[in-house]
Amino acid sequence: MNAKKTARSERWPRPPRGQAMIEYSLVTHFLLIGGSLALMPVMSTLFDSLSKFYESIFLVLMTGAV
């Protein structure tokens, strides 16, 4: 029963792992949250410009210029 488990642990001890993945995840989350917080004041301007862009596309399509 325990022969398989003890044979594995005695022959190949498992190396510590996971620290690099946790650090990568934390850095990624900080950049994502920090970037979104930095863009909050500009967000309304970006949405207004996007709506103007779509309005201009629809205006061109409706006038038959294409």
PDB file of N, CA, C and O in Angstrom:
ATOM      1  N   MET A   1       0.818  -1.183   0.000  1.00  0.00           N
ATOM      2  CA  MET A   1       0.000   0.000   0.000  1.00  0.00           C
ATOM      3  C   MET A   1       0.873   1.263   0.000  1.00  0.00           C
ATOM      4  O   MET A   1       0.763   2.104  -0.893  1.00  0.00           O
ATOM      5  N   ASN A   2       1.718   1.379   0.987  1.00  0.00           N
ATOM      6  CA  ASN A   2       2.543   2.567   1.109  1.00  0.00           C
ATOM      7  C   ASN A   2       3.849   2.463   0.338  1.00  0.00           C
ATOM      8  O   ASN A   2       4.613   3.427   0.291  1.00  0.00           O
ATOM      9  N   ALA A   3       4.122   1.310  -0.269  1.00  0.00           N
ATOM     10  CA  ALA A   3       5.395   1.122  -0.972  1.00  0.00           C
ATOM     11  C   ALA A   3       5.508   2.074  -2.151  1.00  0.00           C
ATOM     12  O   ALA A   3       6.584   2.615  -2.407  1.00  0.00           O
ATOM     13  N   LYS A   4       4.420   2.286  -2.870  1.00  0.00           N
ATOM     14  CA  LYS A   4       4.459   3.167  -4.026  1.00  0.00           C
ATOM     15  C   LYS A   4       4.684   4.623  -3.608  1.00  0.00           C
ATOM     16  O   LYS A   4       5.442   5.350  -4.252  1.00  0.00           O
ATOM     17  N   LYS A   5       4.035   5.035  -2.548  1.00  0.00           N
ATOM     18  CA  LYS A   5       4.149   6.416  -2.087  1.00  0.00           C
ATOM     19  C   LYS A   5       5.539   6.694  -1.509  1.00  0.00           C
ATOM     20  O   LYS A   5       6.140   7.724  -1.815  1.00  0.00           O
ATOM     21  N   THR A   6       6.049   5.787  -0.682  1.00  0.00           N
ATOM     22  CA  THR A   6       7.357   6.010  -0.071  1.00  0.00           C
ATOM     23  C   THR A   6       8.474   5.876  -1.090  1.00  0.00           C
ATOM     24  O   THR A   6       9.484   6.573  -0.990  1.00  0.00           O
ATOM     25  N   ALA A   7       8.315   4.997  -2.067  1.00  0.00           N
ATOM     26  CA  ALA A   7       9.355   4.843  -3.088  1.00  0.00           C
ATOM     27  C   ALA A   7       9.479   6.124  -3.903  1.00  0.00           C
ATOM     28  O   ALA A   7      10.592   6.534  -4.234  1.00  0.00           O
ATOM     29  N   ARG A   8       8.390   6.747  -4.224  1.00  0.00           N
ATOM     30  CA  ARG A   8       8.422   8.003  -4.993  1.00  0.00           C
ATOM     31  C   ARG A   8       9.074   9.107  -4.183  1.00  0.00           C
ATOM     32  O   ARG A   8       9.929   9.826  -4.700  1.00  0.00           O
ATOM     33  N   SER A   9       8.686   9.258  -2.919  1.00  0.00           N
ATOM     34  CA  SER A   9       9.204  10.358  -2.115  1.00  0.00           C
ATOM     35  C   SER A   9      10.670  10.159  -1.753  1.00  0.00           C
ATOM     36  O   SER A   9      11.389  11.141  -1.567  1.00  0.00           O
ATOM     37  N   GLU A  10      11.130   8.927  -1.648  1.00  0.00           N
ATOM     38  CA  GLU A  10      12.527   8.693  -1.311  1.00  0.00           C
ATOM     39  C   GLU A  10      13.433   8.863  -2.531  1.00  0.00           C
ATOM     40  O   GLU A  10      14.561   9.340  -2.402  1.00  0.00           O
ATOM     41  N   ARG A  11      12.955   8.479  -3.702  1.00  0.00           N
ATOM     42  CA  ARG A  11      13.802   8.563  -4.891  1.00  0.00           C
ATOM     43  C   ARG A  11      13.860   9.972  -5.464  1.00  0.00           C
ATOM     44  O   ARG A  11      14.945  10.468  -5.767  1.00  0.00           O
ATOM     45  N   TRP A  12      12.723  10.619  -5.617  1.00  0.00           N
ATOM     46  CA  TRP A  12      12.673  11.948  -6.236  1.00  0.00           C
ATOM     47  C   TRP A  12      11.913  12.911  -5.321  1.00  0.00           C
ATOM     48  O   TRP A  12      10.690  13.024  -5.408  1.00  0.00           O
ATOM     49  N   PRO A  13      12.619  13.578  -4.477  1.00  0.00           N
ATOM     50  CA  PRO A  13      11.899  14.560  -3.657  1.00  0.00           C
ATOM     51  C   PRO A  13      11.372  15.693  -4.534  1.00  0.00           C
ATOM     52  O   PRO A  13      12.050  16.158  -5.451  1.00  0.00           O
ATOM     53  N   ARG A  14      10.196  16.108  -4.244  1.00  0.00           N
ATOM     54  CA  ARG A  14       9.535  17.136  -5.062  1.00  0.00           C
ATOM     55  C   ARG A  14      10.155  18.505  -4.774  1.00  0.00           C
ATOM     56  O   ARG A  14      10.203  18.928  -3.618  1.00  0.00           O
ATOM     57  N   PRO A  15      10.629  19.201  -5.809  1.00  0.00           N
ATOM     58  CA  PRO A  15      11.226  20.524  -5.579  1.00  0.00           C
ATOM     59  C   PRO A  15      10.148  21.557  -5.251  1.00  0.00           C
ATOM     60  O   PRO A  15       9.008  21.419  -5.692  1.00  0.00           O
ATOM     61  N   PRO A  16      10.493  22.578  -4.493  1.00  0.00           N
ATOM     62  CA  PRO A  16       9.508  23.627  -4.217  1.00  0.00           C
ATOM     63  C   PRO A  16       9.188  24.397  -5.486  1.00  0.00           C
ATOM     64  O   PRO A  16      10.076  24.685  -6.289  1.00  0.00           O
ATOM     65  N   ARG A  17       7.943  24.722  -5.660  1.00  0.00           N
ATOM     66  CA  ARG A  17       7.532  25.434  -6.861  1.00  0.00           C
ATOM     67  C   ARG A  17       6.307  26.265  -6.560  1.00  0.00           C
ATOM     68  O   ARG A  17       5.670  26.114  -5.518  1.00  0.00           O
ATOM     69  N   GLY A  18       5.991  27.143  -7.488  1.00  0.00           N
ATOM     70  CA  GLY A  18       4.792  27.941  -7.343  1.00  0.00           C
ATOM     71  C   GLY A  18       5.057  29.389  -6.996  1.00  0.00           C
ATOM     72  O   GLY A  18       4.177  30.226  -7.199  1.00  0.00           O
ATOM     73  N   GLN A  19       6.230  29.725  -6.481  1.00  0.00           N
ATOM     74  CA  GLN A  19       6.488  31.096  -6.074  1.00  0.00           C
ATOM     75  C   GLN A  19       6.539  32.027  -7.281  1.00  0.00           C
ATOM     76  O   GLN A  19       6.009  33.137  -7.224  1.00  0.00           O
ATOM     77  N   ALA A  20       7.162  31.597  -8.362  1.00  0.00           N
ATOM     78  CA  ALA A  20       7.258  32.445  -9.553  1.00  0.00           C
ATOM     79  C   ALA A  20       5.880  32.694 -10.150  1.00  0.00           C
ATOM     80  O   ALA A  20       5.612  33.791 -10.641  1.00  0.00           O
ATOM     81  N   MET A  21       5.010  31.705 -10.117  1.00  0.00           N
ATOM     82  CA  MET A  21       3.675  31.875 -10.677  1.00  0.00           C
ATOM     83  C   MET A  21       2.858  32.848  -9.827  1.00  0.00           C
ATOM     84  O   MET A  21       2.085  33.642 -10.364  1.00  0.00           O
ATOM     85  N   ILE A  22       3.022  32.791  -8.528  1.00  0.00           N
ATOM     86  CA  ILE A  22       2.307  33.715  -7.648  1.00  0.00           C
ATOM     87  C   ILE A  22       2.803  35.143  -7.873  1.00  0.00           C
ATOM     88  O   ILE A  22       2.007  36.081  -7.924  1.00  0.00           O
ATOM     89  N   GLU A  23       4.128  35.303  -8.008  1.00  0.00           N
ATOM     90  CA  GLU A  23       4.672  36.636  -8.260  1.00  0.00           C
ATOM     91  C   GLU A  23       4.190  37.177  -9.598  1.00  0.00           C
ATOM     92  O   GLU A  23       3.829  38.349  -9.703  1.00  0.00           O
ATOM     93  N   TYR A  24       4.184  36.329 -10.619  1.00  0.00           N
ATOM     94  CA  TYR A  24       3.710  36.743 -11.934  1.00  0.00           C
ATOM     95  C   TYR A  24       2.246  37.168 -11.873  1.00  0.00           C
ATOM     96  O   TYR A  24       1.856  38.170 -12.472  1.00  0.00           O
ATOM     97  N   SER A  25       1.454  36.409 -11.155  1.00  0.00           N
ATOM     98  CA  SER A  25       0.035  36.720 -11.031  1.00  0.00           C
ATOM     99  C   SER A  25      -0.181  38.041 -10.292  1.00  0.00           C
ATOM    100  O   SER A  25      -1.022  38.845 -10.693  1.00  0.00           O
ATOM    101  N   LEU A  26       0.565  38.267  -9.228  1.00  0.00           N
ATOM    102  CA  LEU A  26       0.418  39.511  -8.475  1.00  0.00           C
ATOM    103  C   LEU A  26       0.829  40.725  -9.306  1.00  0.00           C
ATOM    104  O   LEU A  26       0.141  41.746  -9.299  1.00  0.00           O
ATOM    105  N   VAL A  27       1.941  40.614 -10.016  1.00  0.00           N
ATOM    106  CA  VAL A  27       2.390  41.724 -10.856  1.00  0.00           C
ATOM    107  C   VAL A  27       1.366  42.010 -11.947  1.00  0.00           C
ATOM    108  O   VAL A  27       1.069  43.171 -12.229  1.00  0.00           O
ATOM    109  N   THR A  28       0.830  40.974 -12.556  1.00  0.00           N
ATOM    110  CA  THR A  28      -0.166  41.147 -13.609  1.00  0.00           C
ATOM    111  C   THR A  28      -1.427  41.814 -13.063  1.00  0.00           C
ATOM    112  O   THR A  28      -1.972  42.715 -13.701  1.00  0.00           O
ATOM    113  N   HIS A  29      -1.889  41.387 -11.903  1.00  0.00           N
ATOM    114  CA  HIS A  29      -3.085  41.986 -11.315  1.00  0.00           C
ATOM    115  C   HIS A  29      -2.857  43.441 -10.923  1.00  0.00           C
ATOM    116  O   HIS A  29      -3.737  44.281 -11.112  1.00  0.00           O
ATOM    117  N   PHE A  30      -1.681  43.744 -10.378  1.00  0.00           N
ATOM    118  CA  PHE A  30      -1.391  45.136 -10.025  1.00  0.00           C
ATOM    119  C   PHE A  30      -1.359  46.016 -11.262  1.00  0.00           C
ATOM    120  O   PHE A  30      -1.865  47.138 -11.236  1.00  0.00           O
ATOM    121  N   LEU A  31      -0.765  45.519 -12.354  1.00  0.00           N
ATOM    122  CA  LEU A  31      -0.729  46.304 -13.585  1.00  0.00           C
ATOM    123  C   LEU A  31      -2.129  46.491 -14.162  1.00  0.00           C
ATOM    124  O   LEU A  31      -2.468  47.577 -14.634  1.00  0.00           O
ATOM    125  N   LEU A  32      -2.937  45.444 -14.127  1.00  0.00           N
ATOM    126  CA  LEU A  32      -4.290  45.530 -14.667  1.00  0.00           C
ATOM    127  C   LEU A  32      -5.147  46.501 -13.857  1.00  0.00           C
ATOM    128  O   LEU A  32      -5.826  47.360 -14.418  1.00  0.00           O
ATOM    129  N   ILE A  33      -5.107  46.356 -12.535  1.00  0.00           N
ATOM    130  CA  ILE A  33      -5.913  47.235 -11.681  1.00  0.00           C
ATOM    131  C   ILE A  33      -5.379  48.666 -11.719  1.00  0.00           C
ATOM    132  O   ILE A  33      -6.153  49.621 -11.784  1.00  0.00           O
ATOM    133  N   GLY A  34      -4.060  48.809 -11.679  1.00  0.00           N
ATOM    134  CA  GLY A  34      -3.472  50.144 -11.730  1.00  0.00           C
ATOM    135  C   GLY A  34      -3.749  50.843 -13.050  1.00  0.00           C
ATOM    136  O   GLY A  34      -4.016  52.044 -13.083  1.00  0.00           O
ATOM    137  N   GLY A  35      -3.682  50.080 -14.146  1.00  0.00           N
ATOM    138  CA  GLY A  35      -3.975  50.665 -15.448  1.00  0.00           C
ATOM    139  C   GLY A  35      -5.417  51.085 -15.582  1.00  0.00           C
ATOM    140  O   GLY A  35      -5.714  52.135 -16.151  1.00  0.00           O
ATOM    141  N   SER A  36      -6.311  50.274 -15.064  1.00  0.00           N
ATOM    142  CA  SER A  36      -7.733  50.645 -15.155  1.00  0.00           C
ATOM    143  C   SER A  36      -8.050  51.839 -14.256  1.00  0.00           C
ATOM    144  O   SER A  36      -8.884  52.673 -14.610  1.00  0.00           O
ATOM    145  N   LEU A  37      -7.397  51.931 -13.102  1.00  0.00           N
ATOM    146  CA  LEU A  37      -7.617  53.089 -12.234  1.00  0.00           C
ATOM    147  C   LEU A  37      -7.015  54.355 -12.842  1.00  0.00           C
ATOM    148  O   LEU A  37      -7.550  55.449 -12.663  1.00  0.00           O
ATOM    149  N   ALA A  38      -5.912  54.205 -13.553  1.00  0.00           N
ATOM    150  CA  ALA A  38      -5.297  55.372 -14.179  1.00  0.00           C
ATOM    151  C   ALA A  38      -6.145  55.880 -15.341  1.00  0.00           C
ATOM    152  O   ALA A  38      -6.108  57.070 -15.652  1.00  0.00           O
ATOM    153  N   LEU A  39      -6.903  55.004 -15.983  1.00  0.00           N
ATOM    154  CA  LEU A  39      -7.730  55.398 -17.123  1.00  0.00           C
ATOM    155  C   LEU A  39      -9.120  55.889 -16.739  1.00  0.00           C
ATOM    156  O   LEU A  39      -9.867  56.350 -17.603  1.00  0.00           O
ATOM    157  N   MET A  40      -9.480  55.802 -15.471  1.00  0.00           N
ATOM    158  CA  MET A  40     -10.819  56.214 -15.059  1.00  0.00           C
ATOM    159  C   MET A  40     -11.152  57.659 -15.411  1.00  0.00           C
ATOM    160  O   MET A  40     -12.258  57.903 -15.894  1.00  0.00           O
ATOM    161  N   PRO A  41     -10.263  58.638 -15.200  1.00  0.00           N
ATOM    162  CA  PRO A  41     -10.620  60.016 -15.557  1.00  0.00           C
ATOM    163  C   PRO A  41     -10.778  60.222 -17.061  1.00  0.00           C
ATOM    164  O   PRO A  41     -11.498  61.126 -17.485  1.00  0.00           O
ATOM    165  N   VAL A  42     -10.125  59.404 -17.864  1.00  0.00           N
ATOM    166  CA  VAL A  42     -10.134  59.580 -19.312  1.00  0.00           C
ATOM    167  C   VAL A  42     -11.241  58.760 -19.969  1.00  0.00           C
ATOM    168  O   VAL A  42     -11.528  58.931 -21.154  1.00  0.00           O
ATOM    169  N   MET A  43     -11.861  57.870 -19.198  1.00  0.00           N
ATOM    170  CA  MET A  43     -12.802  56.911 -19.772  1.00  0.00           C
ATOM    171  C   MET A  43     -13.994  57.580 -20.435  1.00  0.00           C
ATOM    172  O   MET A  43     -14.415  57.127 -21.499  1.00  0.00           O
ATOM    173  N   SER A  44     -14.551  58.621 -19.870  1.00  0.00           N
ATOM    174  CA  SER A  44     -15.715  59.271 -20.480  1.00  0.00           C
ATOM    175  C   SER A  44     -15.335  59.911 -21.814  1.00  0.00           C
ATOM    176  O   SER A  44     -16.123  59.883 -22.759  1.00  0.00           O
ATOM    177  N   THR A  45     -14.142  60.484 -21.896  1.00  0.00           N
ATOM    178  CA  THR A  45     -13.688  61.062 -23.157  1.00  0.00           C
ATOM    179  C   THR A  45     -13.507  59.987 -24.217  1.00  0.00           C
ATOM    180  O   THR A  45     -13.842  60.196 -25.383  1.00  0.00           O
ATOM    181  N   LEU A  46     -12.976  58.832 -23.812  1.00  0.00           N
ATOM    182  CA  LEU A  46     -12.787  57.738 -24.766  1.00  0.00           C
ATOM    183  C   LEU A  46     -14.128  57.222 -25.289  1.00  0.00           C
ATOM    184  O   LEU A  46     -14.263  56.947 -26.481  1.00  0.00           O
ATOM    185  N   PHE A  47     -15.122  57.090 -24.400  1.00  0.00           N
ATOM    186  CA  PHE A  47     -16.435  56.618 -24.841  1.00  0.00           C
ATOM    187  C   PHE A  47     -17.129  57.655 -25.730  1.00  0.00           C
ATOM    188  O   PHE A  47     -17.810  57.286 -26.687  1.00  0.00           O
ATOM    189  N   ASP A  48     -16.965  58.943 -25.427  1.00  0.00           N
ATOM    190  CA  ASP A  48     -17.543  59.979 -26.285  1.00  0.00           C
ATOM    191  C   ASP A  48     -16.922  59.953 -27.673  1.00  0.00           C
ATOM    192  O   ASP A  48     -17.631  60.071 -28.672  1.00  0.00           O
ATOM    193  N   SER A  49     -15.604  59.800 -27.742  1.00  0.00           N
ATOM    194  CA  SER A  49     -14.947  59.758 -29.048  1.00  0.00           C
ATOM    195  C   SER A  49     -15.344  58.504 -29.826  1.00  0.00           C
ATOM    196  O   SER A  49     -15.472  58.553 -31.049  1.00  0.00           O
ATOM    197  N   LEU A  50     -15.538  57.389 -29.137  1.00  0.00           N
ATOM    198  CA  LEU A  50     -15.980  56.171 -29.813  1.00  0.00           C
ATOM    199  C   LEU A  50     -17.385  56.334 -30.380  1.00  0.00           C
ATOM    200  O   LEU A  50     -17.659  55.887 -31.494  1.00  0.00           O
ATOM    201  N   SER A  51     -18.273  56.968 -29.628  1.00  0.00           N
ATOM    202  CA  SER A  51     -19.632  57.167 -30.133  1.00  0.00           C
ATOM    203  C   SER A  51     -19.633  58.134 -31.315  1.00  0.00           C
ATOM    204  O   SER A  51     -20.396  57.934 -32.260  1.00  0.00           O
ATOM    205  N   LYS A  52     -18.805  59.173 -31.291  1.00  0.00           N
ATOM    206  CA  LYS A  52     -18.691  60.083 -32.445  1.00  0.00           C
ATOM    207  C   LYS A  52     -18.158  59.346 -33.669  1.00  0.00           C
ATOM    208  O   LYS A  52     -18.599  59.601 -34.789  1.00  0.00           O
ATOM    209  N   PHE A  53     -17.227  58.450 -33.462  1.00  0.00           N
ATOM    210  CA  PHE A  53     -16.673  57.664 -34.567  1.00  0.00           C
ATOM    211  C   PHE A  53     -17.760  56.816 -35.222  1.00  0.00           C
ATOM    212  O   PHE A  53     -17.882  56.797 -36.447  1.00  0.00           O
ATOM    213  N   TYR A  54     -18.554  56.112 -34.403  1.00  0.00           N
ATOM    214  CA  TYR A  54     -19.629  55.298 -34.961  1.00  0.00           C
ATOM    215  C   TYR A  54     -20.711  56.150 -35.621  1.00  0.00           C
ATOM    216  O   TYR A  54     -21.275  55.752 -36.641  1.00  0.00           O
ATOM    217  N   GLU A  55     -21.000  57.304 -35.055  1.00  0.00           N
ATOM    218  CA  GLU A  55     -21.977  58.200 -35.681  1.00  0.00           C
ATOM    219  C   GLU A  55     -21.497  58.644 -37.057  1.00  0.00           C
ATOM    220  O   GLU A  55     -22.300  58.738 -37.985  1.00  0.00           O
ATOM    221  N   SER A  56     -20.208  58.917 -37.204  1.00  0.00           N
ATOM    222  CA  SER A  56     -19.694  59.339 -38.505  1.00  0.00           C
ATOM    223  C   SER A  56     -19.745  58.199 -39.511  1.00  0.00           C
ATOM    224  O   SER A  56     -20.020  58.426 -40.689  1.00  0.00           O
ATOM    225  N   ILE A  57     -19.482  56.973 -39.060  1.00  0.00           N
ATOM    226  CA  ILE A  57     -19.577  55.822 -39.973  1.00  0.00           C
ATOM    227  C   ILE A  57     -21.017  55.652 -40.441  1.00  0.00           C
ATOM    228  O   ILE A  57     -21.253  55.453 -41.633  1.00  0.00           O
ATOM    229  N   PHE A  58     -21.992  55.726 -39.522  1.00  0.00           N
ATOM    230  CA  PHE A  58     -23.389  55.570 -39.905  1.00  0.00           C
ATOM    231  C   PHE A  58     -23.858  56.702 -40.801  1.00  0.00           C
ATOM    232  O   PHE A  58     -24.678  56.484 -41.693  1.00  0.00           O
ATOM    233  N   LEU A  59     -23.351  57.907 -40.579  1.00  0.00           N
ATOM    234  CA  LEU A  59     -23.718  59.045 -41.435  1.00  0.00           C
ATOM    235  C   LEU A  59     -23.245  58.811 -42.869  1.00  0.00           C
ATOM    236  O   LEU A  59     -23.981  59.070 -43.821  1.00  0.00           O
ATOM    237  N   VAL A  60     -22.019  58.324 -43.015  1.00  0.00           N
ATOM    238  CA  VAL A  60     -21.498  58.043 -44.354  1.00  0.00           C
ATOM    239  C   VAL A  60     -22.308  56.934 -45.025  1.00  0.00           C
ATOM    240  O   VAL A  60     -22.606  57.013 -46.216  1.00  0.00           O
ATOM    241  N   LEU A  61     -22.667  55.893 -44.250  1.00  0.00           N
ATOM    242  CA  LEU A  61     -23.440  54.792 -44.834  1.00  0.00           C
ATOM    243  C   LEU A  61     -24.845  55.228 -45.226  1.00  0.00           C
ATOM    244  O   LEU A  61     -25.361  54.805 -46.260  1.00  0.00           O
ATOM    245  N   MET A  62     -25.465  56.070 -44.406  1.00  0.00           N
ATOM    246  CA  MET A  62     -26.833  56.486 -44.673  1.00  0.00           C
ATOM    247  C   MET A  62     -26.935  57.477 -45.850  1.00  0.00           C
ATOM    248  O   MET A  62     -27.940  57.505 -46.560  1.00  0.00           O
ATOM    249  N   THR A  63     -25.898  58.275 -46.042  1.00  0.00           N
ATOM    250  CA  THR A  63     -25.946  59.227 -47.170  1.00  0.00           C
ATOM    251  C   THR A  63     -25.642  58.554 -48.490  1.00  0.00           C
ATOM    252  O   THR A  63     -25.838  59.160 -49.543  1.00  0.00           O
ATOM    253  N   GLY A  64     -25.178  57.339 -48.467  1.00  0.00           N
ATOM    254  CA  GLY A  64     -24.903  56.607 -49.685  1.00  0.00           C
ATOM    255  C   GLY A  64     -23.589  56.988 -50.341  1.00  0.00           C
ATOM    256  O   GLY A  64     -23.428  56.804 -51.547  1.00  0.00           O
ATOM    257  N   ALA A  65     -22.660  57.507 -49.584  1.00  0.00           N
ATOM    258  CA  ALA A  65     -21.379  57.905 -50.138  1.00  0.00           C
ATOM    259  C   ALA A  65     -20.506  56.712 -50.482  1.00  0.00           C
ATOM    260  O   ALA A  65     -19.539  56.849 -51.232  1.00  0.00           O
ATOM    261  N   VAL A  66     -20.826  55.568 -49.957  1.00  0.00           N
ATOM    262  CA  VAL A  66     -19.998  54.380 -50.231  1.00  0.00           C
ATOM    263  C   VAL A  66     -20.657  53.536 -51.278  1.00  0.00           C
ATOM    264  O   VAL A  66     -20.126  52.491 -51.653  1.00  0.00           O
TER     265      VAL A  66
END
